[in-house]
Amino acid sequence: MNIYRLYLSFAILLFSNVCSAQNPIIQTKFTADPAPLVYKDTVFLYMSHDEDDAFGFKMQNWLLYTSTDLVNWTDHGEVASLKDFKWVPYDNGAWAPQCVARNGKFYLYCPMPNGVGIGVLVADSPYGPFKDPIGKPLIKNSTDDIDPTVLIDDDGQAYLYWGNPNLYYVKLNEDMVSYSGEIIKDASIAKVKEQADRFHYQEGPWAFKRGKHYYMAYASTCCPEGIGYAMSDSPAGPWEYKGSIMDGDRRSSGNHPGIIDYKGKSYVFGFNYAISKKLYSRHSERRSVCLAELTYNPDGTIQKLPFWSESGVKQLGTLNPYKRVEAETIAYSEGLKTNEAVEWENDSPWNKGRKIAERTFVSSINNGDYIKVRGADFSQGTSSIVVSVAPLYSGKIEIHTDKIDGPLVGTIVIDASGEGDKWRTVTTPVKSIKGVHDLFFVFYGKNDLFNFDWWQFNK
């Protein structure tokens, strides 16, 4: 077993023994710099990614998760990486991104630190694949060129903001991959001595409009960083400091806001170090994304939140267990990782043939690990369950409702004999259940048991 995976399993074990927390919302990887995009009925959450062995910043790619209920998050793996930018001279520097949709295309703005610049990738789908349309930095202005955020105003004009420790902006052209006019350093929110006591602007700006108000949220007052915000009557400012959305807290040296409205409610994403702090007493840059509900006052100002609660947010709607559910759709988990693999027509390394499929799946499954899925609606009863697995060693999956040792619905026996680690489906009878229930898939056996791709209940 990879030593870092062992440490992570131990950390999550400790964390889950303290509480049945839903924050942080991702436990299988270290995630940071959340950038939510609401598209149709789904939240697409783009994030930077801290490697398992990071102490300083070790960030090589960007990840994507989706949800329609804000508690069960589906891992789509790596959506882009530094390798997508041929002009980037290093393999460590995939910092805070943001993705926006316009005219049927999706634009992922990616910063590379140390003066390399801000790049942009384009895709026809929010899932990618993303490609570099200009082959060079979109912004190469100064060493402040990090943390891009984009606002598209009601008149169609798009604005790109960025910067640490100063805030800059520029007007994007309609193609979203070029700009017109000068790069402007915003004096109203700039981090200069006479402003610092009011704005506390540090980095990580997040620009958005709600009603008639323009907002600029940001990571404030390093370190520890909280989340501050300012408001304006114009996307070009001037910005008026309004206060703190979340005060800095010694439990998290950093923070990074991403704010959306979704299904009639408002939410703020950020991060803490809750899982990492269970690993080591010394600080390491292994962050974990969190989520909280926002409340606006009648005048548009935002009510202050406490530091990230362990309970997270309420589920919006329910999950349909009669449709194929990816195993990497997780509300909470212990001891697991997720992985990605490409399947080829042939096994030969010299002639693989055509690509058959790409999978994201749950891996590193060991005895006692579990997946929790919240709010599955069994209104039509159950007769059996089908799972897709690739056995490494034999084992079993127990399915419990509502708590990890709750009523047993069924036991799926996974036999590693035969084709070994080839993907297969296994169908098992289950007890009939009705109503809305949380599900716990609890794994038992020896060694690294099997990989787990998807599951589906039959009526």
N, C-alpha and C positions, 0 to 999 in steps of 0.2 A: 504494500500500500504506500502511495506517495506520502512522504512525511508531512507535507503541508495539508494534504487532505485529512490526515489523522488529526493534526492540530485543529483544523476547522471543525471536524466532527466533535472533538472534545469541547470546543468553544460553544457550539450550538447545543450540545448536551447540557452544559452549565446554564446557558441562557434560557433554555426551555424548562429547566427545573425551577428557575426562579418564577416564571409566569408563563401563561399560555399566550405569549405576545404575538401580535400580528405586525408590529413594527420592530425591526426593519421588515419591509415587505418582500425582500429577496434574501434567501439564506444560502443558496447553493453557490453563489459567487459574491465577490466584493464589488459593489457598484457605487457610483458617485455621479454628481453633476446631472441630476435628472432633468430631461427636457420633454415634457408631455405635449402631445399633439392630439387634438380631438378631430377625428376624421370619420364622417358618417356616424355610426353608433358605437365606435370603439376608441379607447384611449391608447395611442401608440406612445410608448415611453422609451425614448432614446437615452442612453446613458454612457458615460465613460466607465472604464473597467480597471480596477486595481488587481494586479496579478496576486496569486496566493502567497508568493514569497516577497512581496513588496515591503520595504521599510520606508524608503523615500517614495517618490512618485515613480511607479513602474506601470506605464499605460501604453498599450500597443494597438488597441482597437476600440470600437464602439459597439454596444449591444442594443438589442431591441426586445422589449416585452410588451404584451398587449393585455387588455382587460376590458370587459364590458360591465363589470360589477365592482371594480376597485378593491377586491379582496383576493380573488383568484387571478394570478398573473401567469401568462403563458410565455415561456422563454423561446425566443426565435434565434438565439445565438448571436454570432457576430454579424452585424449588418454592414460594417465598413471597417477599414483599417488604414494605418499609415501607408501600407503598400499600395493603396489606391491613388496616392499622390506620388508620382514619379520624381517630383522635385524636392521631396522632403529628404534631408540628408541623414536621418537617424531612425531607429526603430523603437524609440521610447519618447512619447510626447503627445499621445492622443488625448488631449484635454477636453474641456467641457464643450459639447456640441449643441446645436438646435436644428430641428427640422421643421420646415413650413411647407404648406401646400399652396400651389397657385396654377391656374389654367391646366389642371389635370396632371401636373408634374409635382415632384417632391424634391425639395432643395435642402441638403444637409450641410450646414455651415460648421466647419471643423477648424479649431485653432491649434497651431503648433508653436510652442513657446520658444524663447530665446531669439526673438526677432525673425523667425522663419516665416511667419505670416498666418493669415486666415484663408483657408481654401474652401471650395464649395463643390459638392458632388450632386448629381442629378439622377433621378430615377422616374420611371413611369408608374411605380407602385410604392406605397409606403414601406413595403417589405424589401425593396431593392429589386435587382442589383443596382447599386449606385456607381456612377462613373464620373470622372473628372472632365468637364466640358471645355476647360480653358487651359489646362496644362501648366498652370502657374498660380501663385497666390492671388486671390481676389483683393486682399488687403495686405500691404507690406509697408507699414507706416513707422513703427517704432517697436521697442521691446514691450510696449503695453498691449500688443496685439493678441489678446486672449479673450475668451468668454464671449463669443458673439451671440446676439439676440436680435430677432427681426420682428418688426411690427408692420403690418399692412393696413394702412388707414382706409377709412370708408370711401375716399375718393380714388383708391387704387394705388396711391403712392406708398412704396415700401421704404422702410428705414432700417438700416443696419447699425446697431450700437455694439460697443465692446469696450474693454479696457480694465487694466489694473496698473497703477492706482488712480488713473484718470479715466474719465468717460469720454468717448468719441462717438460721432455718428456721421453717416453719409447717406445720401438718397440713392437707393438702388433703382436701376432701370427695370422696365417691365420684364425683361428676360431673366432677372434675378441673379445673373452671373456677371454683371458689370454695373458701374455706377456713374453718376453724373455730378458735376460740381466738386467743391472742395471737401476734404475731410475736416470736420469741425470738432474742436475740443470744447466740450461743454463747460462753460465757466460757472454755471449755476450750481452744478453738482460736483465740480472738480475737487479732488482731494488736495486742497491747499490749506495752509494753516488756519486762515480766517473762516474756512468753511467746515473744517473737520469736526469741530465741536457740535455743529448742527446736523450735518448729513451723515457722518461716519461712513461714507462710501469707501468700500475697499475693492470689490471685484464682483464677478458673477452677476451682471445686470440681467434683468428679465423685464422686457417692455411689453405692455399690453394695454388695450383700451376696453373699458367697460362702461356702457352708457355714454355719457358725454365726457367722461374723465379719462385722461391718460395717466398710466402708472409706470413707475420705474422701481421695481423691487431689486434688492441686491444684497450680497453678503457684506456685513458691516462690522467695523471695529475689530480687526484682527489683533490678537487672538486671545480668547476664543471668538469666533465670528457668530453674530446673530444674523437676523434678516431684517433690514430696514426698508423703508419705502418712501417715495416722494410722488407728488401728483402735479399735473399740469393741465392747462387748457389747450395745449398744442403738442404734437409729437416732437417739435423742436425745442421744447421748453419755453421759458425758464421753469425749472423744477422747484417745487416747494416741499421741503421735508415735512413729513407728517408723523413719523414715529417709527416704532419697532413692531414688526409682525411677530418676531420671536427674539427674545434677548439671547445674547451669547451665554453659553453654559460651559463650565469646565469639563463636562463629559464629552465635548466635541470641539476640537480646535477650529474646525472649518464648518461651512454650511454653503448651500447654493440653491436659490429658489427657482422653482418652476411652477407657474400658477395657471389654472384653467377653471372654466365653468363647465359642468358636465351633469346632464340629467337634472337640471334645476338647482344644483348645489355648486359651491365653489371650494376649490381645494388648492393646497400648497404642498409641493414636494420639496424635500431637502435631504440631508443625510446626517448620520451620526457615526460613531465608532463602536457601537454597542457590542457587535460580535468580535471585532478586533481586540477590544479591551479584555475579552475573556482569554485571549491567546497569550498576550505578553503584558508585563507590567510597564515596559517601555513603549513609547509612542511609535506607531507604524501607520503608514498611509494605506490602510485597508478599510475603506469606508462602506457604509450600508445605507441605501436609500430608504427614506421614511415618508409618511404621508399624513396630513391632517386636514380637517375641514376648516374653511375660512368663513367668517361672518363679516358682512359689510354693514356699516351704519347708514342711516338714511342720507347723510351728506356725502357718501362714497368713501369715507375713511374706513379703515380696517381694524377690527378688534384684535387686540394682542392675544397671542396664544401662549400657553405654557410650553416648555421644552417638549420635544417629541414624546407623546404618550406611548406606552407599550401596547395599548389596546387598539390603536389604529383608527380606522373609520368603519362606519356601518356599511354592510353589503347593499348594493343597489340591484334589486332583482334576485333571481335564482339561477342556478346552473342546470342545464338539461343533461341528465345522465344517459338519455337514450340515443344521443348522438355521440360519435367518436370524440373522446376527450383526450387530448395529448397528456401523457404522463407528466410532462414538464409544466402542466397547468397546476400551480401550487399556491395555496394560501399560507401554509407553513410547513416546514420540513425539518428533519433532523438527520445529520450525517451524510447527506447525499450531495452529489455533484450533477451537473448536466454536461452533455457532450454533443459534438456534431460529427457527422461522418458522411462521406460521399460514397454511394454504391455504384459500381461499374458493371458492365455487362460480363466481363471476364475477371477471374481472380488473378490472372497473370500480371505481374508488375511491368512486363515489357509490352503487352498489348491488352490494355484494359477495355478497349472498345468504347461504346457510347456510355454516357452517364445515365443511369437508371433512376436514381433518386438521391435526395439529400435528406438526412434525418437529423433532428435534434431530439435527444432522449435523455432519460434519467440513467445515471451511471454511478459507479462506486457504491453500490448497494451492499450493505453488510448487516449482520444480525442485529436486530433491534431498531434499525433505521425506520423512518416512516414518512409518509406524505399525508398532509391534511388538506382536504378540499372542502370549502365551506358552501353550505346552502344548496345542496342538490335536491331538486324537486321530483320526488317519486310518486307523483299523483296517479300514475297508471300501474303501480305495482312492479314487481320484479320476478323473473323466473331464472335468469342466468346472467353471467357476465363473460365477456370476451376480452382477453388481454393479448397484446403483442409484446413478446419478450425474446431476448436472445440469451440463452443460458450460458453461463460460464461454469457454474457449479449448480447442483440441484438445491432447491430450497422451496419456500412456500410464501404466499402472501395471504395474510389474514385481513379481512375487511370488517371493520367495526364502525358503528354509528355513534356520532355525537361526542365521544371521547375515546382516547387511545385504548382503553380497556372496556369500552362500551359493548353493547350487544353485538355478538358475532353474526354477521350476515352470511359469510361463506369463507372457505379456505381454498385457495388456488395452489395446486401442487405443480411445481416447475421441475421437470425432469431433464437433466443435462445430457442424457444418453442420446444416441442417434447422431444428428447432424451437428452436435456441439454448439458453437456460438452463432448458428444461423438464426435469422429472425423467423418466428413461428407464432401462430395464434393458438391460444388455449381457451377452451370454453368450459365453464364450471357452473353447476346449479347453485343457486343461492336461495335463502329464505325470502319470502315475499315481504316487502316493506312498503309502506306508504307514508306520505307526508314529506316535509322538508327536513333534511338531515345533513349534518356534517359527516364527511367520510374520512376514515383513517385507513390507509393502506400500510400495514405493518409487515416488515420483512423479517424472515427467520431462515437460518441456515449457517453454513460455515463459509469462510473465505469471501471473495468478491463475487456475489451471488449471480447476478444476471443484469442485463440492461433491459430497460422498461420503456416502451415506445408509446402505447396508448391503451385506453380501456373504454368499454361501452357496455351498459346494461341492456338486457332484453326484457320486454314486458311479459 
